Structures are given as C-alpha cells and as structure tokens.
Amino acid sequence: MTVYYGNETKKALKNFPFSMHSVKEEFILSIVKIKKAASLANHKAGSLNIAVRNAIVKACDEILNDKNAEQFLLTSFQGGAGTAINMNVNEVLASRATEILKNKIIVHANDDVNLSQSTNDVNPSALKISTLILLKELDLSLASLIKSFELKSKDFKNILKLGRTHLQDAIPTTLGAEFESYADNLKKHKENLKKVKEVSAILNLGGTAIGNSINANPRYIKEIYIELNKITGEKFLKAKNFMSKTSSHTDFLEISQFVVSLCVELSKMANDLKFMSSGPNGGIGEIILPELQKGSSIMPGKVNPVMPEVINQLYYLVSGNNLTIEKAAEGAQMELGVMLPIISDKLLESIKISTEAINQFDKLCVSGIKADKDKCLAHLEESTAYATLLVPKLGYDKVAEIVNKSMKSKKRFKDVVLGDKYLSSEEFDKMVNNFIKSL
C-alpha cells in the first residue's frame, strides 16, 4: 500500500494509539469536499495555479469515489480540536496531488491544500455538512414511521379498549386513537427537524483560526460557498459572525438535544407497546408484536419485544452521547471550541444509529402489529372505566359509591349499574355508543 499521509499524521498515530474506532467516514468525506471547494475557490481568487488546483481536485474526487480510504487511520478520540484530522487529509491530498503531477510540482499540505483555511473553520463546517446529510436520512425514516402509525390507527379505529392513567384503569378509548396520537407526536418532532437542519446549514467556513478571516482572501470566501454548494447539492450559508460559530459549539448541542427529544418520544411509545403486548396470557395482551426470534434459550415458545427494547436502548445511548456533547461544548475556551473530535464522533453516531433503529422499528415491529380485539374489549368490560360516563347523570359521589360496590363485590361495574337499576340496559348502551361516536 502506498502511504500518502505524512509526519503530522504519524505523530498523531503515536500520540493517540487508543482502542477506539477511527474517525467517522462521513466526517472525512465532508472535509474532502471542503478541500475540493477550497482549491476551486482559491484558484478563482488568484491564489492557486490551475495545475495544482486540478491535481487537488482529482485527488479529492478519488477519495470521494472510495479510493485511498485506508489513508485515514486516526482514532476518533484525540486532542487538538481535530487538527490532526485536518492535517491527515491535507497530507494525503498533497502527496497524491504531487504524484498526479508526476513530482514536477510539489503540492504542499499547508500552503496549497489548506490555503485560506484553518482546522477551526474546516472541521466544524465538515461536521455540519455531515450532520445535514444524515439528518435528511433521519427525516425520511421518521416520515415512514409516521405513516406506519397512521395506517395502524385506521386499522384499529373501531377497536374499543381501556384507556389508562398511572397504569390504572381510566376511561374508554380506542386502539386507533392511541396509535393516532403516536403519529401526531412524531409529526411534532419532524417539524422540529426542519429547524435543526437550518442550524446545520450555517457554516463558519472562511473564518479561519478564530473567526476574523486572517489569511483568507475575500474573493475566496465568496467563491467557496458557491463551489461547496455545487459539490454537495445543498445550500450552505455563511455565518453572519464567524467568530461566534468558531468560539461556540452549542449548535451541535442543539442538534443533539433534538435527537434526544425524538428518542424520548420513541422510547415512551416502545414502553407502551411492551405494556400492551405483555403476557400475552399473564399480562395485558391487547396487541401482538411480530415474532422475530426465539425469546429464550430455556423457555420454549417465549417471545420478547426485541425491537421496542432496541428503541429503549437507543434512547439510553443518545442520552449519554448528548451529555458528552454538552460537556464538550461547555469546554470551549475563548475563541475556540476545542473539544470537536468527541462532539463529532458522538453526534454522528447518535444521528446514524437513530436512523437505523427507526428503520428497523418501523419495518420489523410497527408495520406488523396486530390487535387482539376480544382482549381489548374484555379488559374494558372488566374495568370500572365506564364510571366516568355516568358522572354527568348521577354525580361524582354516587358513581364513586357504585365503583366501590363493584370492587368489593368483585362484580363488573356494568352489572352493578344494571342490577341496582341506576340505569336501564338501553340507557347504558346508549351512553356507551354516544361516547364511541364522539371518539
């Protein structure tokens, strides 16, 4: 294997020999896209000759087309605000560009590839580019899951069941109404996703070291956004204040917190599905989750809610990542957010694993949920949930008296109501039917 990286990469490999995975591929590729855009912009600004520009562009295109990936070996856990990561890319591109030029021109990692740039504007911008791409994939997954819940809400719209608060019997509802509420709650997060995508589109690229654009030609700053948008197919915007985006990384915390909020919602839904499918004979058993694998190595026939459990663990994971990102963002000092490597690693992990888990949850769980209509109705009929419907007619205290009598006698609430002639059978059925129509 030809080694294109140089001394700075070798130093970093020695300094950070940790048993951690290497820098995320998405992050490396986003840096390469910036380097390609920068070489084109620097040429337009009159700072880079056409031969060097073309060689750098070709070297970038090779990496973007899955060549030379083995040159990026640095661990994602490192100090220095990610300078080693930027230098790794600079060295690989410079060496390969020099080779393309058949050593007639020596392309310099700093003077040519890193021209008009700093790690401090390249790396945060690369993270936002990566983030925006991954958020779009998350958006598609979320849209599909919402549709699945909506379809189930239609399938279950006429299935009457017991509604619960504090896990106690409450009032009648329908299974369809519950699934519709899940879809609606996810729509809120899908709407919020638009906001964090907007945050991801604002870059500090052109701010160089601390945001005052030292060594960056104004023409270059204008042109790099034009070129970057052509390369990515996105619309990235120049920050109004480069220094603000260089000195603070709370933009990444905002994105991370969105992911956590979404996963809190999903985990609550997963808990509901586990509860409703529990048993099935010794528990609630109102819904039936798809059987995906054996639930036990010792208990034959046991089925576990494996996909809802994945969603629970997804929340635990992204919540932990978010705490890391929060601490790392707080660790910014003066004009620079210095903890970008760990922010980058954890944020990209959170978005990627969320998208993957949502896809599986949608495809292998939600889409295949079935209802046990008889079990739903049985739980409702055996409960005191109809009691609330009688309050407008009989008053709270009288209904409470009937509930207590039902509980002590272990008779169904309905049987006590009809047996003691608080209502006629026709009046009771009319009351229930009117309630169902209102749902």
NUFI-190419 format. One record per residue (C-alpha): residue in three letters; x, y, z. Coordinates in pm, whole numbers, padded with zeros to 5 digits, always signed. Layout:
// NUFI-190419
alaXYZ/...
***
This chain:
// NUFI-190419
met+00000+00000+00000/thr+00128+00344-00093/val+00137+00570+00211/tyr+00026+00923+00130/tyr-00001+01065+00477/gly+00299+01243+00628/asn+00474+01326+00953/glu+00185+01502+01127/thr-00040+01201+01077/lys+00236+00969+01200/lys+00278+01183+01513/ala-00096+01167+01579/leu-00099+00789+01535/lys+00173+00773+01800/asn+00010+01028+02031/phe-00340+00880+02016/pro-00299+00499+01999/phe-00634+00439+02167/ser-00856+00135+02123/met-01131+00342+01970/his-01276+00334+01620/ser-01126+00565+01359/val-01273+00900+01257/lys-01618+00862+01101/glu-01608+00823+00723/glu-01880+01088+00678/phe-01662+01342+00856/ile-01355+01266+00645/leu-01554+01286+00321/ser-01701+01619+00425/ile-01352+01759+00487/val-01250+01634+00142/lys-01549+01815-00012/ile-01433+02134+00160/lys-01078+02085+00028/lys-01212+02041-00324/ala-01427+02353-00295/ala-01135+02545-00141/ser-00897+02459-00425/leu-01153+02581-00680/ala-01224+02896-00479/asn-00855+02972-00424/his-00793+02942-00798/lys-01076+03186-00869/ala-00927+03421-00611/gly-00592+03405-00794/ser-00412+03227-00511/leu-00366+02880-00663/asn-00241+02791-01011/ile-00453+02575-01237/ala-00221+02274-01239/val-00218+02243-00860/arg-00592+02311-00848/asn-00664+02032-01094/ala-00438+01787-00913/ile-00601+01857-00576/val-00948+01827-00730/lys-00857+01492-00885/ala-00713+01366-00556/cys-01034+01474-00380/asp-01253+01302-00639/glu-01062+00977-00593/ile-01136+00976-00220/leu-01498+01071-00280/asn-01516+00772-00514/asp-01396+00526-00249/lys-01025+00530-00324/asn-00748+00570-00066/ala-00983+00525+00233/glu-00707+00329+00407/gln-00507+00652+00445/phe-00735+00778+00723/leu-00640+00577+01030/leu-00662+00829+01313/thr-00867+00742+01618/ser-01176+00949+01681/phe-01054+01007+02037/gln-00782+01274+02032/gly-00681+01620+02147/gly-00603+01933+01950/ala-00952+02028+01828/gly-00911+01782+01540/thr-00602+01947+01391/ala-00456+01601+01330/ile-00765+01501+01131/asn-00741+01809+00909/met-00367+01757+00864/asn-00420+01391+00776/val-00650+01494+00491/asn-00414+01775+00386/glu-00115+01540+00372/val-00293+01266+00179/leu-00426+01512-00079/ala-00091+01691-00112/ser+00101+01365-00164/arg-00148+01226-00412/ala-00170+01559-00599/thr+00210+01567-00624/glu+00202+01213-00763/ile-00064+01315-01015/leu+00169+01597-01126/lys+00446+01336-01158/asn+00655+01524-00899/lys+00708+01814-01138/ile+00535+02036-00883/ile+00543+01961-00511/val+00199+02029-00365/his+00225+02147-00005/ala-00018+02021+00258/asn-00045+02359+00433/asp+00041+02616+00168/asp-00173+02461-00108/val-00431+02214+00023/asn-00500+02411+00341/leu-00474+02752+00170/ser-00716+03012+00317/gln-00829+02761+00580/ser-00779+02655+00940/thr-00879+02340+01125/asn-01101+02572+01326/asp-01330+02656+01035/val-01283+02338+00830/asn-01372+02081+01097/pro-01687+02244+01239/ser-01807+02305+00883/ala-01735+01943+00790/leu-01935+01827+01090/lys-02230+02040+00984/ile-02211+01908+00628/ser-02211+01551+00761/thr-02490+01631+01003/leu-02716+01782+00739/ile-02677+01479+00514/leu-02756+01238+00798/leu-03049+01448+00922/lys-03208+01419+00579/glu-03187+01041+00606/leu-03336+01058+00955/asp-03619+01273+00817/leu-03708+01004+00562/ser-03708+00732+00828/leu-03925+00939+01056/ala-04174+01007+00775/ser-04205+00635+00709/leu-04263+00555+01076/ile-04531+00824+01099/lys-04708+00671+00801/ser-04697+00326+00962/phe-04856+00456+01282/glu-05121+00638+01076/leu-05207+00321+00886/lys-05239+00127+01211/ser-05459+00400+01359/lys-05700+00349+01069/asp-05689-00029+01105/phe-05764-00004+01479/lys-06008+00289+01477/asn-06310+00082+01582/ile-06137-00132+01845/leu-06271-00019+02181/lys-06031-00058+02471/leu-05941+00057+02816/gly-05754+00385+02847/arg-05511+00402+03138/thr-05351+00673+03352/his-05083+00592+03611/leu-05114+00238+03467/gln-05455+00223+03634/asp-05794+00177+03469/ala-05916+00516+03349/ile-06176+00567+03073/pro-06272+00404+02743/thr-06081+00486+02426/thr-05990+00312+02102/leu-05667+00147+01998/gly-05681+00361+01685/ala-05684+00680+01891/glu-05370+00570+02076/phe-05183+00499+01752/glu-05302+00826+01602/ser-05155+01009+01899/tyr-04821+00838+01838/ala-04821+00958+01477/asp-04913+01311+01581/asn-04639+01332+01843/leu-04382+01222+01585/lys-04507+01488+01344/lys-04408+01749+01602/his-04052+01618+01600/lys-04048+01606+01221/glu-04140+01974+01222/asn-03861+02048+01471/leu-03620+01863+01243/lys-03655+02148+00992/lys-03508+02387+01248/val-03201+02178+01323/lys-03139+02129+00951/glu-03132+02508+00923/val-02877+02520+01206/ser-02664+02265+01020/ala-02662+02477+00705/ile-02486+02779+00863/leu-02107+02746+00848/asn-01805+02934+00980/leu-01604+02838+00671/gly-01388+03136+00580/gly-01336+03243+00940/thr-01001+03056+00959/ala-00835+03043+01302/ile-01060+03245+01532/gly-01327+03383+01303/asn-01163+03705+01183/ser-01073+03550+00842/ile-00698+03600+00875/asn-00515+03485+00556/ala-00843+03430+00370/asn-00899+03629+00052/pro-01249+03789+00049/arg-01298+03653-00304/tyr-01215+03306-00176/ile-01476+03337+00100/lys-01742+03426-00154/glu-01645+03155-00401/ile-01604+02864-00157/tyr-01973+02869-00070/ile-02065+02866-00438/glu-01833+02573-00505/leu-01928+02382-00190/asn-02296+02406-00275/lys-02228+02273-00624/ile-02031+01980-00484/thr-02281+01888-00212/gly-02605+01982-00385/glu-02705+02168-00068/lys-02742+02534+00022/phe-02487+02614+00290/leu-02480+02972+00416/lys-02203+03191+00553/ala-02248+03275+00920/lys-02313+03641+00994/asn-02046+03626+01261/phe-01767+03372+01202/met-01621+03420+01548/ser-01948+03323+01717/lys-01958+02991+01534/thr-01586+02927+01590/ser-01584+03000+01962/ser-01904+02814+02047/his-02026+02465+01961/thr-02373+02487+02109/asp-02516+02449+01758/phe-02409+02085+01780/leu-02563+02057+02125/glu-02891+02190+01985/ile-02888+01922+01715/ser-02802+01654+01971/gln-03081+01766+02202/phe-03327+01732+01915/val-03218+01372+01866/val-03258+01304+02239/ser-03606+01457+02243/leu-03710+01240+01949/cys-03571+00929+02117/val-03751+01011+02443/glu-04074+01014+02242/leu-03990+00689+02069/ser-03888+00517+02393/lys-04219+00613+02556/met-04402+00459+02261/ala-04186+00148+02285/asn-04275+00117+02653/asp-04644+00141+02566/leu-04612-00132+02305/lys-04430-00357+02553/phe-04703-00298+02811/met-04992-00359+02573/ser-04830-00674+02433/ser-04726-00809+02774/gly-04814-01165+02865/pro-04975-01248+02639/asn-05180-01466+02874/gly-05039-01348+03205/gly-05033-00982+03109/ile-05228-00726+02906/gly-05212-00889+02563/glu-05410-00623+02378/ile-05171-00616+02083/ile-04949-00879+01926/leu-04598-00783+01815/pro-04434-00967+01525/glu-04236-01272+01637/leu-03879-01202+01522/gln-03670-01458+01711/lys-03682-01704+01998/gly-03730-01523+02326/ser-03543-01765+02543/ser-03280-02035+02531/ile-03461-02227+02805/met-03832-02132+02788/pro-03994-02273+02470/gly-04246-02052+02293/lys-04145-01732+02474/val-04140-01418+02256/asn-03967-01097+02360/pro-04040-00738+02243/val-03691-00706+02094/met-03750-00404+01871/pro-03913-00190+02142/glu-03617-00284+02361/val-03382-00160+02087/ile-03565+00173+02092/asn-03530+00194+02471/gln-03157+00132+02443/leu-03132+00382+02158/tyr-03259+00647+02398/tyr-03006+00544+02663/leu-02725+00567+02407/val-02811+00906+02257/ser-02884+01048+02601/gly-02533+00951+02710/asn-02387+01092+02390/asn-02576+01415+02447/leu-02427+01454+02793/thr-02080+01411+02642/ile-02160+01672+02375/glu-02299+01910+02638/lys-01983+01884+02847/ala-01760+01918+02541/ala-01947+02225+02418/glu-01912+02381+02763/gly-01538+02308+02737/ala-01490+02572+02465/gln-01225+02828+02558/met-01212+03190+02448/glu-01221+03199+02066/leu-01231+02825+02004/gly-01442+02521+02075/val-01154+02281+02132/met-01342+01956+02201/leu-01471+01897+01848/pro-01338+01541+01798/ile-01560+01390+02067/ile-01854+01611+01964/ser-01818+01496+01606/asp-01794+01129+01694/lys-02090+01123+01934/leu-02320+01345+01728/leu-02272+01147+01407/glu-02317+00823+01598/ser-02643+00946+01753/ile-02797+01050+01423/lys-02684+00740+01233/ile-02794+00485+01493/ser-03127+00667+01537/thr-03199+00642+01167/glu-03105+00275+01158/ala-03306+00186+01470/ile-03614+00375+01348/asn-03598+00189+01017/gln-03592-00147+01196/phe-03861-00047+01447/asp-04085+00062+01160/lys-04023-00233+00930/leu-03999-00518+01182/cys-04234-00402+01457/val-04488-00124+01399/ser-04586-00231+01047/gly-04666-00583+01168/ile-04856-00509+01490/lys-05190-00689+01524/ala-05471-00622+01767/asp-05649-00872+01990/lys-05993-00714+01967/asp-06152-00953+02215/lys-05881-00898+02475/cys-05914-00519+02435/leu-06288-00535+02493/ala-06256-00782+02782/his-06020-00553+02975/leu-06261-00264+02922/glu-06567-00462+03029/glu-06392-00594+03341/ser-06280-00245+03447/thr-06464+00049+03602/ala-06379+00271+03302/tyr-06743+00337+03216/ala-06788+00508+03551/thr-06676+00849+03428/leu-06951+00846+03165/leu-07214+00828+03442/val-07089+01131+03635/pro-07292+01392+03439/lys-07611+01191+03510/leu-07557+01056+03863/gly-07290+01283+04010/tyr-06935+01206+04123/asp-07019+01078+04473/lys-07290+00839+04362/val-07070+00696+04087/ala-06782+00656+04337/glu-07020+00460+04557/ile-07107+00229+04266/val-06736+00181+04185/asn-06661+00084+04547/lys-06950-00159+04550/ser-06827-00315+04227/met-06474-00352+04363/lys-06583-00506+04694/ser-06833-00746+04540/lys-06593-00830+04256/lys-06881-00781+04015/arg-06844-00599+03687/phe-06921-00229+03711/lys-07181-00262+03437/asp-07356-00545+03621/val-07383-00340+03940/val-07521-00041+03749/leu-07784-00251+03574/gly-07855-00484+03867/asp-07924-00198+04107/lys-08115-00017+03831/tyr-07914+00304+03834/leu-07968+00293+03456/ser-08164+00070+03224/ser-07979-00152+02982/glu-08093+00072+02696/glu-07972+00386+02872/phe-07633+00229+02946/asp-07582+00109+02586/lys-07690+00449+02451/met-07442+00623+02679/val-07155+00399+02563/asn-07250+00425+02194/asn-07269+00806+02211/phe-06924+00810+02365/ile-06783+00583+02093/lys-06929+00809+01823/ser-06757+01108+01982/leu-06413+00949+01956/
***
